[in-house]
């Protein structure tokens, strides 16, 4: 009886050992088929599935983005001097209208121009450069102030320019005046209206006039 019980116990133990051995084998087989994953591993997307990188536009600072230019300075405005008579003197120069009348000094001119002779003198201790008020060329710049005459009725008479620096007798385009020297210059204007008596001669300022615009108010004889 005891032998039978020991045999059955031994058989049960053998069966249990077989079952345990088979389970361990399956576990080892599953471990070999599945590779181990490291706890420190990082998921990396493949190049095919990654989206292309985009770069945001960066705006430049205002001081670099601005292409504005500084505003142009307005032209200098000379002081206008109203002169009663035919003479004007500064500390360095003297300007006198010595003659003003209508006469045909230009043979090819259709009209009789109005002639104004101006005598300019150097009263300074150094040399002075005189530049004539007569413009050169048939089309002077529209923004360039030029000499003109205005009568008491509001009529204006522009100065007559010379062509290609071919001055007529009595005209001086430029002169270097030493201290005490003087020169006469002939200015020609459009023909005056009949019976014109009172005139206003406008001469734009220059270095010779200390940059003052001169307006001579006088009466014809």
Secondary structure, DSSP 8 states (H G I E B T S, - for coil): -HHHHHHHHHHHHHHHHHHHHHHHHHHHHHHHHS----TT------TTTS-----------HHHH-------------EEEEEESSEEE-SSEEEEEEEEEE----TT-SS--EEEEEEEEE-SSS-EEEE-SS-BSSS--TTS---EEEETTS-EEEB--BSTT---TT--SEEEE-TT-EEEEEEEE----TT--EEEEEE---GGGTTEEEEEEEE--
